[in-house]
């Protein structure tokens, strides 16, 4: 009987996770700064939207690397089932937190956005 420690796995590259995290934070900062700027000349992170492209390319590489040796044994349905099982709990949790913040928060959607 095989246990989890005896199964060979590919090496994990923490630097790729770090780069994806940095790209995600740049996108968040870009959106925060974009909402508070009056134009492209006073925006703190002017081309932060490019981090989305970097994040998606890097994520595609990580997923391709992780599933490289399993494509022959894994069906398309099995792949999507694994991806949904991994991502859907985070989506549901984010939806619940966002709904709670919206419901219990003090919204000011009628007011214009003020620059800092």
C-alpha positions in Angstrom: 0.0 0.0 0.0 1.4 3.4 -1.0 1.3 6.3 1.4 1.5 10.0 0.5 5.2 10.2 1.3 6.2 7.4 -1.0 4.6 8.9 -4.1 7.1 10.9 -6.1 6.1 14.5 -6.7 7.6 17.2 -8.8 9.7 19.9 -7.1 7.8 22.9 -5.9 9.1 26.3 -6.8 8.1 28.8 -4.0 9.4 31.7 -6.1 6.6 31.2 -8.6 4.0 31.4 -5.8 5.8 34.5 -4.6 5.7 36.1 -8.0 2.0 35.3 -8.5 1.4 36.9 -5.0 3.3 40.0 -5.9 1.4 40.3 -9.2 -1.9 40.0 -7.4 -0.9 42.7 -4.9 0.1 45.0 -7.7 -3.3 44.6 -9.3 -5.0 45.3 -6.0 -2.9 48.4 -5.5 -3.5 49.5 -9.1 -7.2 49.4 -8.5 -7.0 51.3 -5.2 -4.8 54.0 -6.7 -6.9 54.1 -9.9 -10.1 54.9 -7.9 -8.3 57.8 -6.1 -6.5 59.4 -9.0 -7.7 62.2 -11.3 -5.8 61.1 -14.4 -2.9 59.0 -15.7 -0.3 61.5 -14.5 -0.9 61.3 -10.8 -1.5 57.5 -10.7 1.0 55.8 -8.4 1.0 52.5 -10.3 0.3 53.5 -13.8 0.7 50.2 -15.7 -0.4 47.9 -12.9 -2.9 46.2 -15.2 -0.1 44.4 -16.9 0.4 42.3 -13.7 -2.9 40.6 -14.7 -1.3 39.3 -17.9 1.8 38.2 -16.0 -0.3 36.5 -13.3 -2.3 34.5 -16.0 0.8 33.5 -17.9 2.6 32.4 -14.8 -0.6 30.5 -13.6 -0.9 28.8 -16.9 2.7 27.6 -16.6 2.2 26.4 -13.1 -0.9 24.5 -14.0 0.7 23.0 -17.1 3.8 22.0 -15.1 1.6 20.4 -12.3 -0.5 18.4 -14.7 2.2 17.6 -17.3 2.6 13.9 -16.5 -1.1 13.4 -15.9 -2.6 14.5 -19.2 -2.7 10.9 -20.6 -4.5 9.6 -17.5 -6.8 12.5 -16.8 -10.0 13.2 -18.7 -11.2 16.8 -19.3 -14.1 16.2 -16.9 -11.7 15.0 -14.3 -9.5 18.0 -14.8 -12.4 20.4 -14.4 -13.7 18.5 -11.4 -10.3 18.8 -9.7 -10.0 22.6 -10.5 -13.5 23.3 -9.4 -13.0 21.4 -6.2 -9.9 23.5 -5.5 -11.2 26.9 -6.5 -14.9 26.8 -5.6 -14.6 26.9 -1.8 -12.5 30.2 -2.2 -15.1 31.6 -4.5 -18.0 30.8 -2.2 -16.1 32.2 0.8 -15.3 35.4 -1.1 -18.9 35.7 -2.1 -20.1 35.3 1.5 -17.6 37.9 2.8 -18.5 40.3 0.1 -22.2 39.9 0.6 -21.8 40.4 4.4 -19.7 43.5 3.8 -22.3 44.9 1.4 -25.2 44.1 3.6 -23.8 45.3 6.9 -21.5 48.0 5.5 -22.3 51.7 5.1 -22.4 52.1 1.3 -21.9 55.4 -0.4 -22.7 54.5 -4.0 -24.5 57.8 -4.7 -21.5 59.9 -3.8 -18.7 60.6 -6.4 -15.3 59.1 -5.8 -13.0 61.7 -4.1 -9.3 61.9 -4.9 -6.9 61.5 -2.0 
